[in-house]
Amino acid sequence: MAIEVRIPTILRQYTGGEKAVEGTGDTLAELFADLESRHSGIEARIVDGGQLRRFVNVYLNDEDVRFLDGINTKLSDGDNVTILPAVAGGMA
């Protein structure tokens, strides 16, 4: 089962600069474990204590997984997963 994962600029250091990688898994948790097996260090930037990190947004086919089943969201062949860390800043 092939799932395309879009990688944000801040995490591309773990994927050798790739903007998108393919992964496998029946759930997001399995997908992130699969990514970790090939891109060491990436999972810790997305998951903490078995849950998505607070300031990391993950979308499955443009749906926020927090409104689905979170890290246990089921995946299907051909799905697209987008990882978007929250960005803050600006002028005070």
HTML snippet that shows the backbone in 3Dmol.js (N, CA, C, O; Angstrom):
<script src="https://3Dmol.org/build/3Dmol-min.js"></script>
<div id="view" style="width:600px;height:400px;position:relative"></div>
<script>
const pdb = `
ATOM      1  N   MET A   1       0.853  -1.172   0.000  1.00  0.00           N
ATOM      2  CA  MET A   1       0.000   0.000   0.000  1.00  0.00           C
ATOM      3  C   MET A   1       0.897   1.232   0.000  1.00  0.00           C
ATOM      4  O   MET A   1       1.702   1.412   0.914  1.00  0.00           O
ATOM      5  N   ALA A   2       0.766   2.069  -1.005  1.00  0.00           N
ATOM      6  CA  ALA A   2       1.585   3.276  -1.120  1.00  0.00           C
ATOM      7  C   ALA A   2       0.791   4.503  -0.681  1.00  0.00           C
ATOM      8  O   ALA A   2      -0.332   4.735  -1.128  1.00  0.00           O
ATOM      9  N   ILE A   3       1.406   5.277   0.205  1.00  0.00           N
ATOM     10  CA  ILE A   3       0.800   6.502   0.706  1.00  0.00           C
ATOM     11  C   ILE A   3       1.826   7.610   0.510  1.00  0.00           C
ATOM     12  O   ILE A   3       2.974   7.479   0.934  1.00  0.00           O
ATOM     13  N   GLU A   4       1.418   8.693  -0.127  1.00  0.00           N
ATOM     14  CA  GLU A   4       2.321   9.828  -0.312  1.00  0.00           C
ATOM     15  C   GLU A   4       2.276  10.709   0.928  1.00  0.00           C
ATOM     16  O   GLU A   4       1.203  11.064   1.414  1.00  0.00           O
ATOM     17  N   VAL A   5       3.453  11.056   1.434  1.00  0.00           N
ATOM     18  CA  VAL A   5       3.557  11.922   2.606  1.00  0.00           C
ATOM     19  C   VAL A   5       4.290  13.186   2.183  1.00  0.00           C
ATOM     20  O   VAL A   5       5.439  13.124   1.746  1.00  0.00           O
ATOM     21  N   ARG A   6       3.636  14.321   2.311  1.00  0.00           N
ATOM     22  CA  ARG A   6       4.247  15.610   1.978  1.00  0.00           C
ATOM     23  C   ARG A   6       4.988  16.109   3.218  1.00  0.00           C
ATOM     24  O   ARG A   6       4.432  16.201   4.312  1.00  0.00           O
ATOM     25  N   ILE A   7       6.251  16.424   3.005  1.00  0.00           N
ATOM     26  CA  ILE A   7       7.144  16.793   4.101  1.00  0.00           C
ATOM     27  C   ILE A   7       7.384  18.299   4.093  1.00  0.00           C
ATOM     28  O   ILE A   7       7.765  18.849   3.060  1.00  0.00           O
ATOM     29  N   PRO A   8       7.170  18.981   5.221  1.00  0.00           N
ATOM     30  CA  PRO A   8       7.431  20.427   5.274  1.00  0.00           C
ATOM     31  C   PRO A   8       8.930  20.699   5.284  1.00  0.00           C
ATOM     32  O   PRO A   8       9.724  19.830   5.645  1.00  0.00           O
ATOM     33  N   THR A   9       9.303  21.877   4.897  1.00  0.00           N
ATOM     34  CA  THR A   9      10.715  22.265   4.798  1.00  0.00           C
ATOM     35  C   THR A   9      11.488  21.949   6.074  1.00  0.00           C
ATOM     36  O   THR A   9      12.611  21.450   6.001  1.00  0.00           O
ATOM     37  N   ILE A  10      10.919  22.227   7.224  1.00  0.00           N
ATOM     38  CA  ILE A  10      11.627  22.045   8.489  1.00  0.00           C
ATOM     39  C   ILE A  10      11.975  20.578   8.778  1.00  0.00           C
ATOM     40  O   ILE A  10      12.892  20.308   9.553  1.00  0.00           O
ATOM     41  N   LEU A  11      11.260  19.632   8.168  1.00  0.00           N
ATOM     42  CA  LEU A  11      11.530  18.208   8.393  1.00  0.00           C
ATOM     43  C   LEU A  11      12.285  17.547   7.242  1.00  0.00           C
ATOM     44  O   LEU A  11      12.593  16.357   7.311  1.00  0.00           O
ATOM     45  N   ARG A  12      12.581  18.291   6.204  1.00  0.00           N
ATOM     46  CA  ARG A  12      13.248  17.700   5.038  1.00  0.00           C
ATOM     47  C   ARG A  12      14.685  17.281   5.311  1.00  0.00           C
ATOM     48  O   ARG A  12      15.267  16.515   4.543  1.00  0.00           O
ATOM     49  N   GLN A  13      15.256  17.775   6.392  1.00  0.00           N
ATOM     50  CA  GLN A  13      16.601  17.318   6.760  1.00  0.00           C
ATOM     51  C   GLN A  13      16.612  15.820   7.047  1.00  0.00           C
ATOM     52  O   GLN A  13      17.650  15.172   6.918  1.00  0.00           O
ATOM     53  N   TYR A  14      15.470  15.271   7.433  1.00  0.00           N
ATOM     54  CA  TYR A  14      15.366  13.839   7.729  1.00  0.00           C
ATOM     55  C   TYR A  14      15.112  12.999   6.475  1.00  0.00           C
ATOM     56  O   TYR A  14      15.329  11.787   6.480  1.00  0.00           O
ATOM     57  N   THR A  15      14.652  13.647   5.406  1.00  0.00           N
ATOM     58  CA  THR A  15      14.331  12.908   4.178  1.00  0.00           C
ATOM     59  C   THR A  15      15.312  13.197   3.052  1.00  0.00           C
ATOM     60  O   THR A  15      15.028  12.919   1.887  1.00  0.00           O
ATOM     61  N   GLY A  16      16.462  13.756   3.400  1.00  0.00           N
ATOM     62  CA  GLY A  16      17.448  14.065   2.373  1.00  0.00           C
ATOM     63  C   GLY A  16      17.000  15.171   1.442  1.00  0.00           C
ATOM     64  O   GLY A  16      17.425  15.227   0.288  1.00  0.00           O
ATOM     65  N   GLY A  17      16.143  16.054   1.936  1.00  0.00           N
ATOM     66  CA  GLY A  17      15.665  17.179   1.152  1.00  0.00           C
ATOM     67  C   GLY A  17      14.424  16.898   0.322  1.00  0.00           C
ATOM     68  O   GLY A  17      13.921  17.787  -0.365  1.00  0.00           O
ATOM     69  N   GLU A  18      13.926  15.672   0.380  1.00  0.00           N
ATOM     70  CA  GLU A  18      12.745  15.310  -0.406  1.00  0.00           C
ATOM     71  C   GLU A  18      11.495  16.033   0.099  1.00  0.00           C
ATOM     72  O   GLU A  18      11.254  16.105   1.304  1.00  0.00           O
ATOM     73  N   LYS A  19      10.710  16.563  -0.826  1.00  0.00           N
ATOM     74  CA  LYS A  19       9.460  17.247  -0.494  1.00  0.00           C
ATOM     75  C   LYS A  19       8.332  16.273  -0.203  1.00  0.00           C
ATOM     76  O   LYS A  19       7.395  16.593   0.529  1.00  0.00           O
ATOM     77  N   ALA A  20       8.425  15.094  -0.776  1.00  0.00           N
ATOM     78  CA  ALA A  20       7.410  14.061  -0.571  1.00  0.00           C
ATOM     79  C   ALA A  20       8.095  12.702  -0.584  1.00  0.00           C
ATOM     80  O   ALA A  20       9.035  12.474  -1.346  1.00  0.00           O
ATOM     81  N   VAL A  21       7.615  11.805   0.268  1.00  0.00           N
ATOM     82  CA  VAL A  21       8.129  10.441   0.327  1.00  0.00           C
ATOM     83  C   VAL A  21       6.940   9.489   0.347  1.00  0.00           C
ATOM     84  O   VAL A  21       5.813   9.890   0.637  1.00  0.00           O
ATOM     85  N   GLU A  22       7.205   8.241   0.039  1.00  0.00           N
ATOM     86  CA  GLU A  22       6.149   7.238   0.119  1.00  0.00           C
ATOM     87  C   GLU A  22       6.342   6.414   1.377  1.00  0.00           C
ATOM     88  O   GLU A  22       7.465   6.175   1.821  1.00  0.00           O
ATOM     89  N   GLY A  23       5.230   5.989   1.936  1.00  0.00           N
ATOM     90  CA  GLY A  23       5.266   5.146   3.114  1.00  0.00           C
ATOM     91  C   GLY A  23       4.143   4.138   3.064  1.00  0.00           C
ATOM     92  O   GLY A  23       3.301   4.162   2.167  1.00  0.00           O
ATOM     93  N   THR A  24       4.144   3.242   4.054  1.00  0.00           N
ATOM     94  CA  THR A  24       3.098   2.232   4.144  1.00  0.00           C
ATOM     95  C   THR A  24       2.598   2.147   5.575  1.00  0.00           C
ATOM     96  O   THR A  24       3.291   2.536   6.515  1.00  0.00           O
ATOM     97  N   GLY A  25       1.398   1.636   5.724  1.00  0.00           N
ATOM     98  CA  GLY A  25       0.822   1.424   7.046  1.00  0.00           C
ATOM     99  C   GLY A  25      -0.686   1.445   6.959  1.00  0.00           C
ATOM    100  O   GLY A  25      -1.265   2.087   6.083  1.00  0.00           O
ATOM    101  N   ASP A  26      -1.311   0.740   7.874  1.00  0.00           N
ATOM    102  CA  ASP A  26      -2.772   0.718   7.926  1.00  0.00           C
ATOM    103  C   ASP A  26      -3.333   1.897   8.714  1.00  0.00           C
ATOM    104  O   ASP A  26      -4.502   2.253   8.563  1.00  0.00           O
ATOM    105  N   THR A  27      -2.486   2.506   9.562  1.00  0.00           N
ATOM    106  CA  THR A  27      -2.887   3.668  10.357  1.00  0.00           C
ATOM    107  C   THR A  27      -1.769   4.707  10.277  1.00  0.00           C
ATOM    108  O   THR A  27      -0.669   4.408   9.811  1.00  0.00           O
ATOM    109  N   LEU A  28      -2.053   5.919  10.732  1.00  0.00           N
ATOM    110  CA  LEU A  28      -1.005   6.943  10.782  1.00  0.00           C
ATOM    111  C   LEU A  28       0.154   6.499  11.669  1.00  0.00           C
ATOM    112  O   LEU A  28       1.313   6.738  11.333  1.00  0.00           O
ATOM    113  N   ALA A  29      -0.142   5.863  12.786  1.00  0.00           N
ATOM    114  CA  ALA A  29       0.919   5.401  13.688  1.00  0.00           C
ATOM    115  C   ALA A  29       1.864   4.444  12.955  1.00  0.00           C
ATOM    116  O   ALA A  29       3.083   4.545  13.095  1.00  0.00           O
ATOM    117  N   GLU A  30       1.306   3.521  12.179  1.00  0.00           N
ATOM    118  CA  GLU A  30       2.136   2.583  11.421  1.00  0.00           C
ATOM    119  C   GLU A  30       2.896   3.297  10.315  1.00  0.00           C
ATOM    120  O   GLU A  30       4.045   2.956  10.032  1.00  0.00           O
ATOM    121  N   LEU A  31       2.269   4.281   9.690  1.00  0.00           N
ATOM    122  CA  LEU A  31       2.937   5.060   8.649  1.00  0.00           C
ATOM    123  C   LEU A  31       4.137   5.793   9.224  1.00  0.00           C
ATOM    124  O   LEU A  31       5.214   5.780   8.629  1.00  0.00           O
ATOM    125  N   PHE A  32       3.963   6.437  10.383  1.00  0.00           N
ATOM    126  CA  PHE A  32       5.070   7.182  10.986  1.00  0.00           C
ATOM    127  C   PHE A  32       6.195   6.240  11.411  1.00  0.00           C
ATOM    128  O   PHE A  32       7.367   6.598  11.297  1.00  0.00           O
ATOM    129  N   ALA A  33       5.863   5.052  11.894  1.00  0.00           N
ATOM    130  CA  ALA A  33       6.891   4.050  12.245  1.00  0.00           C
ATOM    131  C   ALA A  33       7.639   3.611  10.984  1.00  0.00           C
ATOM    132  O   ALA A  33       8.855   3.424  11.016  1.00  0.00           O
ATOM    133  N   ASP A  34       6.911   3.447   9.875  1.00  0.00           N
ATOM    134  CA  ASP A  34       7.544   3.090   8.608  1.00  0.00           C
ATOM    135  C   ASP A  34       8.488   4.200   8.152  1.00  0.00           C
ATOM    136  O   ASP A  34       9.606   3.922   7.717  1.00  0.00           O
ATOM    137  N   LEU A  35       8.049   5.448   8.246  1.00  0.00           N
ATOM    138  CA  LEU A  35       8.913   6.571   7.871  1.00  0.00           C
ATOM    139  C   LEU A  35      10.168   6.599   8.733  1.00  0.00           C
ATOM    140  O   LEU A  35      11.268   6.842   8.237  1.00  0.00           O
ATOM    141  N   GLU A  36       9.997   6.352  10.019  1.00  0.00           N
ATOM    142  CA  GLU A  36      11.140   6.351  10.944  1.00  0.00           C
ATOM    143  C   GLU A  36      12.165   5.289  10.555  1.00  0.00           C
ATOM    144  O   GLU A  36      13.366   5.508  10.712  1.00  0.00           O
ATOM    145  N   SER A  37      11.708   4.141  10.049  1.00  0.00           N
ATOM    146  CA  SER A  37      12.629   3.065   9.678  1.00  0.00           C
ATOM    147  C   SER A  37      13.520   3.460   8.501  1.00  0.00           C
ATOM    148  O   SER A  37      14.601   2.897   8.331  1.00  0.00           O
ATOM    149  N   ARG A  38      13.084   4.412   7.697  1.00  0.00           N
ATOM    150  CA  ARG A  38      13.871   4.857   6.545  1.00  0.00           C
ATOM    151  C   ARG A  38      14.418   6.270   6.686  1.00  0.00           C
ATOM    152  O   ARG A  38      15.346   6.652   5.973  1.00  0.00           O
ATOM    153  N   HIS A  39      13.847   7.051   7.605  1.00  0.00           N
ATOM    154  CA  HIS A  39      14.247   8.451   7.786  1.00  0.00           C
ATOM    155  C   HIS A  39      14.394   8.711   9.285  1.00  0.00           C
ATOM    156  O   HIS A  39      13.559   9.372   9.904  1.00  0.00           O
ATOM    157  N   SER A  40      15.443   8.192   9.834  1.00  0.00           N
ATOM    158  CA  SER A  40      15.672   8.236  11.287  1.00  0.00           C
ATOM    159  C   SER A  40      15.551   9.639  11.868  1.00  0.00           C
ATOM    160  O   SER A  40      16.154  10.589  11.369  1.00  0.00           O
ATOM    161  N   GLY A  41      14.757   9.751  12.935  1.00  0.00           N
ATOM    162  CA  GLY A  41      14.588  11.008  13.647  1.00  0.00           C
ATOM    163  C   GLY A  41      13.301  11.743  13.324  1.00  0.00           C
ATOM    164  O   GLY A  41      12.896  12.635  14.069  1.00  0.00           O
ATOM    165  N   ILE A  42      12.649  11.383  12.225  1.00  0.00           N
ATOM    166  CA  ILE A  42      11.459  12.132  11.812  1.00  0.00           C
ATOM    167  C   ILE A  42      10.254  11.881  12.724  1.00  0.00           C
ATOM    168  O   ILE A  42       9.476  12.795  12.998  1.00  0.00           O
ATOM    169  N   GLU A  43      10.108  10.648  13.188  1.00  0.00           N
ATOM    170  CA  GLU A  43       8.928  10.312  14.000  1.00  0.00           C
ATOM    171  C   GLU A  43       8.875  11.129  15.285  1.00  0.00           C
ATOM    172  O   GLU A  43       7.797  11.558  15.697  1.00  0.00           O
ATOM    173  N   ALA A  44      10.016  11.350  15.920  1.00  0.00           N
ATOM    174  CA  ALA A  44      10.049  12.100  17.178  1.00  0.00           C
ATOM    175  C   ALA A  44       9.627  13.552  16.993  1.00  0.00           C
ATOM    176  O   ALA A  44       9.224  14.206  17.955  1.00  0.00           O
ATOM    177  N   ARG A  45       9.714  14.059  15.780  1.00  0.00           N
ATOM    178  CA  ARG A  45       9.293  15.435  15.497  1.00  0.00           C
ATOM    179  C   ARG A  45       7.787  15.537  15.259  1.00  0.00           C
ATOM    180  O   ARG A  45       7.224  16.631  15.242  1.00  0.00           O
ATOM    181  N   ILE A  46       7.140  14.377  15.074  1.00  0.00           N
ATOM    182  CA  ILE A  46       5.712  14.353  14.767  1.00  0.00           C
ATOM    183  C   ILE A  46       4.893  13.798  15.928  1.00  0.00           C
ATOM    184  O   ILE A  46       3.789  14.266  16.204  1.00  0.00           O
ATOM    185  N   VAL A  47       5.450  12.794  16.603  1.00  0.00           N
ATOM    186  CA  VAL A  47       4.728  12.051  17.642  1.00  0.00           C
ATOM    187  C   VAL A  47       5.456  12.183  18.974  1.00  0.00           C
ATOM    188  O   VAL A  47       6.686  12.176  19.028  1.00  0.00           O
ATOM    189  N   ASP A  48       4.680  12.305  20.046  1.00  0.00           N
ATOM    190  CA  ASP A  48       5.242  12.349  21.400  1.00  0.00           C
ATOM    191  C   ASP A  48       4.310  11.560  22.316  1.00  0.00           C
ATOM    192  O   ASP A  48       3.126  11.876  22.430  1.00  0.00           O
ATOM    193  N   GLY A  49       4.847  10.545  22.959  1.00  0.00           N
ATOM    194  CA  GLY A  49       4.039   9.752  23.887  1.00  0.00           C
ATOM    195  C   GLY A  49       2.866   9.050  23.223  1.00  0.00           C
ATOM    196  O   GLY A  49       1.815   8.873  23.839  1.00  0.00           O
ATOM    197  N   GLY A  50       3.039   8.649  21.968  1.00  0.00           N
ATOM    198  CA  GLY A  50       1.980   7.937  21.277  1.00  0.00           C
ATOM    199  C   GLY A  50       0.864   8.819  20.729  1.00  0.00           C
ATOM    200  O   GLY A  50      -0.155   8.314  20.256  1.00  0.00           O
ATOM    201  N   GLN A  51       1.054  10.132  20.794  1.00  0.00           N
ATOM    202  CA  GLN A  51       0.061  11.082  20.270  1.00  0.00           C
ATOM    203  C   GLN A  51       0.753  12.091  19.366  1.00  0.00           C
ATOM    204  O   GLN A  51       1.964  12.294  19.455  1.00  0.00           O
ATOM    205  N   LEU A  52      -0.022  12.715  18.504  1.00  0.00           N
ATOM    206  CA  LEU A  52       0.547  13.771  17.679  1.00  0.00           C
ATOM    207  C   LEU A  52       1.025  14.906  18.569  1.00  0.00           C
ATOM    208  O   LEU A  52       0.368  15.262  19.547  1.00  0.00           O
ATOM    209  N   ARG A  53       2.169  15.468  18.222  1.00  0.00           N
ATOM    210  CA  ARG A  53       2.649  16.625  18.979  1.00  0.00           C
ATOM    211  C   ARG A  53       1.630  17.757  18.859  1.00  0.00           C
ATOM    212  O   ARG A  53       0.943  17.896  17.848  1.00  0.00           O
ATOM    213  N   ARG A  54       1.556  18.541  19.898  1.00  0.00           N
ATOM    214  CA  ARG A  54       0.539  19.589  19.995  1.00  0.00           C
ATOM    215  C   ARG A  54       0.591  20.588  18.838  1.00  0.00           C
ATOM    216  O   ARG A  54      -0.450  21.028  18.349  1.00  0.00           O
ATOM    217  N   PHE A  55       1.790  20.944  18.403  1.00  0.00           N
ATOM    218  CA  PHE A  55       1.916  21.974  17.383  1.00  0.00           C
ATOM    219  C   PHE A  55       2.257  21.401  16.005  1.00  0.00           C
ATOM    220  O   PHE A  55       2.872  22.073  15.177  1.00  0.00           O
ATOM    221  N   VAL A  56       1.856  20.165  15.775  1.00  0.00           N
ATOM    222  CA  VAL A  56       2.006  19.548  14.460  1.00  0.00           C
ATOM    223  C   VAL A  56       0.613  19.184  13.955  1.00  0.00           C
ATOM    224  O   VAL A  56      -0.134  18.465  14.620  1.00  0.00           O
ATOM    225  N   ASN A  57       0.279  19.684  12.787  1.00  0.00           N
ATOM    226  CA  ASN A  57      -0.999  19.370  12.167  1.00  0.00           C
ATOM    227  C   ASN A  57      -0.764  18.336  11.077  1.00  0.00           C
ATOM    228  O   ASN A  57       0.176  18.453  10.291  1.00  0.00           O
ATOM    229  N   VAL A  58      -1.618  17.328  11.036  1.00  0.00           N
ATOM    230  CA  VAL A  58      -1.516  16.282  10.033  1.00  0.00           C
ATOM    231  C   VAL A  58      -2.857  16.194   9.316  1.00  0.00           C
ATOM    232  O   VAL A  58      -3.917  16.148   9.941  1.00  0.00           O
ATOM    233  N   TYR A  59      -2.783  16.173   7.995  1.00  0.00           N
ATOM    234  CA  TYR A  59      -3.990  16.115   7.177  1.00  0.00           C
ATOM    235  C   TYR A  59      -3.967  14.850   6.330  1.00  0.00           C
ATOM    236  O   TYR A  59      -2.951  14.504   5.728  1.00  0.00           O
ATOM    237  N   LEU A  60      -5.092  14.178   6.296  1.00  0.00           N
ATOM    238  CA  LEU A  60      -5.290  13.012   5.444  1.00  0.00           C
ATOM    239  C   LEU A  60      -6.253  13.426   4.345  1.00  0.00           C
ATOM    240  O   LEU A  60      -7.432  13.675   4.599  1.00  0.00           O
ATOM    241  N   ASN A  61      -5.744  13.498   3.122  1.00  0.00           N
ATOM    242  CA  ASN A  61      -6.572  13.935   1.993  1.00  0.00           C
ATOM    243  C   ASN A  61      -7.300  15.241   2.320  1.00  0.00           C
ATOM    244  O   ASN A  61      -8.495  15.375   2.058  1.00  0.00           O
ATOM    245  N   ASP A  62      -6.572  16.201   2.894  1.00  0.00           N
ATOM    246  CA  ASP A  62      -7.069  17.538   3.243  1.00  0.00           C
ATOM    247  C   ASP A  62      -8.014  17.585   4.438  1.00  0.00           C
ATOM    248  O   ASP A  62      -8.631  18.620   4.690  1.00  0.00           O
ATOM    249  N   GLU A  63      -8.141  16.475   5.188  1.00  0.00           N
ATOM    250  CA  GLU A  63      -8.955  16.449   6.416  1.00  0.00           C
ATOM    251  C   GLU A  63      -8.019  16.422   7.619  1.00  0.00           C
ATOM    252  O   GLU A  63      -7.109  15.595   7.676  1.00  0.00           O
ATOM    253  N   ASP A  64      -8.231  17.310   8.571  1.00  0.00           N
ATOM    254  CA  ASP A  64      -7.433  17.331   9.795  1.00  0.00           C
ATOM    255  C   ASP A  64      -7.689  16.045  10.578  1.00  0.00           C
ATOM    256  O   ASP A  64      -8.827  15.757  10.948  1.00  0.00           O
ATOM    257  N   VAL A  65      -6.628  15.271  10.831  1.00  0.00           N
ATOM    258  CA  VAL A  65      -6.810  13.969  11.495  1.00  0.00           C
ATOM    259  C   VAL A  65      -7.246  14.116  12.947  1.00  0.00           C
ATOM    260  O   VAL A  65      -7.709  13.144  13.543  1.00  0.00           O
ATOM    261  N   ARG A  66      -7.111  15.288  13.527  1.00  0.00           N
ATOM    262  CA  ARG A  66      -7.590  15.486  14.900  1.00  0.00           C
ATOM    263  C   ARG A  66      -9.113  15.356  14.964  1.00  0.00           C
ATOM    264  O   ARG A  66      -9.672  15.061  16.020  1.00  0.00           O
ATOM    265  N   PHE A  67      -9.779  15.575  13.831  1.00  0.00           N
ATOM    266  CA  PHE A  67     -11.230  15.438  13.773  1.00  0.00           C
ATOM    267  C   PHE A  67     -11.638  14.062  13.254  1.00  0.00           C
ATOM    268  O   PHE A  67     -12.826  13.776  13.107  1.00  0.00           O
ATOM    269  N   LEU A  68     -10.654  13.216  12.979  1.00  0.00           N
ATOM    270  CA  LEU A  68     -10.902  11.832  12.590  1.00  0.00           C
ATOM    271  C   LEU A  68     -10.537  10.979  13.802  1.00  0.00           C
ATOM    272  O   LEU A  68     -11.142  11.144  14.861  1.00  0.00           O
ATOM    273  N   ASP A  69      -9.572  10.079  13.680  1.00  0.00           N
ATOM    274  CA  ASP A  69      -9.153   9.248  14.812  1.00  0.00           C
ATOM    275  C   ASP A  69      -7.724   9.526  15.242  1.00  0.00           C
ATOM    276  O   ASP A  69      -7.059   8.653  15.800  1.00  0.00           O
ATOM    277  N   GLY A  70      -7.245  10.748  14.981  1.00  0.00           N
ATOM    278  CA  GLY A  70      -5.892  11.104  15.383  1.00  0.00           C
ATOM    279  C   GLY A  70      -4.858  10.164  14.802  1.00  0.00           C
ATOM    280  O   GLY A  70      -4.913   9.822  13.621  1.00  0.00           O
ATOM    281  N   ILE A  71      -3.928   9.750  15.621  1.00  0.00           N
ATOM    282  CA  ILE A  71      -2.845   8.887  15.172  1.00  0.00           C
ATOM    283  C   ILE A  71      -3.328   7.489  14.786  1.00  0.00           C
ATOM    284  O   ILE A  71      -2.612   6.743  14.118  1.00  0.00           O
ATOM    285  N   ASN A  72      -4.528   7.143  15.202  1.00  0.00           N
ATOM    286  CA  ASN A  72      -5.111   5.839  14.853  1.00  0.00           C
ATOM    287  C   ASN A  72      -5.983   5.894  13.599  1.00  0.00           C
ATOM    288  O   ASN A  72      -6.666   4.922  13.276  1.00  0.00           O
ATOM    289  N   THR A  73      -5.963   7.014  12.898  1.00  0.00           N
ATOM    290  CA  THR A  73      -6.737   7.160  11.674  1.00  0.00           C
ATOM    291  C   THR A  73      -6.314   6.097  10.660  1.00  0.00           C
ATOM    292  O   THR A  73      -5.125   5.904  10.406  1.00  0.00           O
ATOM    293  N   LYS A  74      -7.288   5.423  10.097  1.00  0.00           N
ATOM    294  CA  LYS A  74      -7.044   4.373   9.095  1.00  0.00           C
ATOM    295  C   LYS A  74      -6.629   4.996   7.764  1.00  0.00           C
ATOM    296  O   LYS A  74      -7.103   6.066   7.384  1.00  0.00           O
ATOM    297  N   LEU A  75      -5.733   4.299   7.070  1.00  0.00           N
ATOM    298  CA  LEU A  75      -5.235   4.751   5.777  1.00  0.00           C
ATOM    299  C   LEU A  75      -5.588   3.749   4.695  1.00  0.00           C
ATOM    300  O   LEU A  75      -5.803   2.567   4.964  1.00  0.00           O
ATOM    301  N   SER A  76      -5.643   4.245   3.463  1.00  0.00           N
ATOM    302  CA  SER A  76      -5.919   3.403   2.302  1.00  0.00           C
ATOM    303  C   SER A  76      -4.874   3.670   1.229  1.00  0.00           C
ATOM    304  O   SER A  76      -4.249   4.730   1.204  1.00  0.00           O
ATOM    305  N   ASP A  77      -4.694   2.707   0.355  1.00  0.00           N
ATOM    306  CA  ASP A  77      -3.768   2.851  -0.755  1.00  0.00           C
ATOM    307  C   ASP A  77      -4.100   4.102  -1.559  1.00  0.00           C
ATOM    308  O   ASP A  77      -5.260   4.334  -1.901  1.00  0.00           O
ATOM    309  N   GLY A  78      -3.098   4.899  -1.857  1.00  0.00           N
ATOM    310  CA  GLY A  78      -3.305   6.111  -2.638  1.00  0.00           C
ATOM    311  C   GLY A  78      -3.620   7.348  -1.829  1.00  0.00           C
ATOM    312  O   GLY A  78      -3.763   8.430  -2.399  1.00  0.00           O
ATOM    313  N   ASP A  79      -3.733   7.221  -0.500  1.00  0.00           N
ATOM    314  CA  ASP A  79      -3.998   8.389   0.348  1.00  0.00           C
ATOM    315  C   ASP A  79      -2.824   9.364   0.290  1.00  0.00           C
ATOM    316  O   ASP A  79      -1.695   8.989  -0.029  1.00  0.00           O
ATOM    317  N   ASN A  80      -3.118  10.612   0.605  1.00  0.00           N
ATOM    318  CA  ASN A  80      -2.101  11.653   0.727  1.00  0.00           C
ATOM    319  C   ASN A  80      -2.125  12.178   2.152  1.00  0.00           C
ATOM    320  O   ASN A  80      -3.175  12.551   2.675  1.00  0.00           O
ATOM    321  N   VAL A  81      -0.947  12.200   2.772  1.00  0.00           N
ATOM    322  CA  VAL A  81      -0.805  12.720   4.127  1.00  0.00           C
ATOM    323  C   VAL A  81       0.099  13.951   4.062  1.00  0.00           C
ATOM    324  O   VAL A  81       1.175  13.914   3.465  1.00  0.00           O
ATOM    325  N   THR A  82      -0.347  15.025   4.673  1.00  0.00           N
ATOM    326  CA  THR A  82       0.431  16.257   4.718  1.00  0.00           C
ATOM    327  C   THR A  82       0.748  16.578   6.177  1.00  0.00           C
ATOM    328  O   THR A  82      -0.139  16.587   7.030  1.00  0.00           O
ATOM    329  N   ILE A  83       2.013  16.838   6.446  1.00  0.00           N
ATOM    330  CA  ILE A  83       2.462  17.206   7.792  1.00  0.00           C
ATOM    331  C   ILE A  83       2.760  18.700   7.780  1.00  0.00           C
ATOM    332  O   ILE A  83       3.544  19.176   6.959  1.00  0.00           O
ATOM    333  N   LEU A  84       2.128  19.442   8.697  1.00  0.00           N
ATOM    334  CA  LEU A  84       2.316  20.882   8.770  1.00  0.00           C
ATOM    335  C   LEU A  84       2.585  21.322  10.201  1.00  0.00           C
ATOM    336  O   LEU A  84       1.648  21.427  10.993  1.00  0.00           O
ATOM    337  N   PRO A  85       3.839  21.581  10.553  1.00  0.00           N
ATOM    338  CA  PRO A  85       4.097  22.136  11.881  1.00  0.00           C
ATOM    339  C   PRO A  85       3.507  23.536  11.982  1.00  0.00           C
ATOM    340  O   PRO A  85       3.565  24.305  11.023  1.00  0.00           O
ATOM    341  N   ALA A  86       2.950  23.864  13.118  1.00  0.00           N
ATOM    342  CA  ALA A  86       2.412  25.211  13.330  1.00  0.00           C
ATOM    343  C   ALA A  86       3.574  26.192  13.336  1.00  0.00           C
ATOM    344  O   ALA A  86       4.658  25.892  13.837  1.00  0.00           O
ATOM    345  N   VAL A  87       3.331  27.360  12.775  1.00  0.00           N
ATOM    346  CA  VAL A  87       4.354  28.387  12.715  1.00  0.00           C
ATOM    347  C   VAL A  87       3.829  29.602  13.462  1.00  0.00           C
ATOM    348  O   VAL A  87       2.687  30.022  13.273  1.00  0.00           O
ATOM    349  N   ALA A  88       4.676  30.154  14.308  1.00  0.00           N
ATOM    350  CA  ALA A  88       4.292  31.350  15.059  1.00  0.00           C
ATOM    351  C   ALA A  88       5.379  32.389  14.896  1.00  0.00           C
ATOM    352  O   ALA A  88       6.507  32.082  14.511  1.00  0.00           O
ATOM    353  N   GLY A  89       5.030  33.582  15.187  1.00  0.00           N
ATOM    354  CA  GLY A  89       6.033  34.637  15.122  1.00  0.00           C
ATOM    355  C   GLY A  89       5.425  35.898  14.589  1.00  0.00           C
ATOM    356  O   GLY A  89       4.214  36.001  14.392  1.00  0.00           O
ATOM    357  N   GLY A  90       6.280  36.845  14.361  1.00  0.00           N
ATOM    358  CA  GLY A  90       5.828  38.121  13.848  1.00  0.00           C
ATOM    359  C   GLY A  90       6.339  39.229  14.742  1.00  0.00           C
ATOM    360  O   GLY A  90       7.133  39.004  15.656  1.00  0.00           O
ATOM    361  N   MET A  91       5.885  40.387  14.469  1.00  0.00           N
ATOM    362  CA  MET A  91       6.337  41.559  15.208  1.00  0.00           C
ATOM    363  C   MET A  91       5.422  41.787  16.401  1.00  0.00           C
ATOM    364  O   MET A  91       4.205  41.625  16.310  1.00  0.00           O
ATOM    365  N   ALA A  92       6.011  42.154  17.490  1.00  0.00           N
ATOM    366  CA  ALA A  92       5.234  42.433  18.692  1.00  0.00           C
ATOM    367  C   ALA A  92       4.811  43.861  18.770  1.00  0.00           C
ATOM    368  O   ALA A  92       4.146  44.257  19.728  1.00  0.00           O
TER     369      ALA A  92
END
`;
const viewer = $3Dmol.createViewer("view");
viewer.addModel(pdb, "pdb");
viewer.setStyle({}, {cartoon: {color: "spectrum"}});
viewer.zoomTo();
viewer.render();
</script>
